Amino acid sequence: MTTHIATAATQQSSATEEINQNVSQITRLIAESAVGAQQSAQACQELSKLALDLQRTVGHFRLETGDSSAGGSGSAERALPDPAATVAPAKGFAAGA
């Protein structure tokens, strides 16, 4: 009977140690996850700031909408060509030649 009690106590001690190690590992993983979440939040804030900066920078440019007259209104905006516009082949060159 004493042997059974000693064996059970040893098994219980071993199981308790294993549980303790698992809880410690979970605690460490939670801390690492919190650090990762904080880094992600900081990266999101930085990306938002960069997006706003880019939006302000691009906001200084104005695209023409097919109207070839760049009527000088005296503003500081710079007209850029429409990226969807097609380029006609130069004179003397046949298309697809």
Secondary structure as UniProt FT lines:
FT   HELIX           2..58
FT   TURN            59..60
FT   STRAND          61..63
FT   STRAND          78..80
FT   TURN            83..84
FT   TURN            91..92
FT   TURN            95..96
//
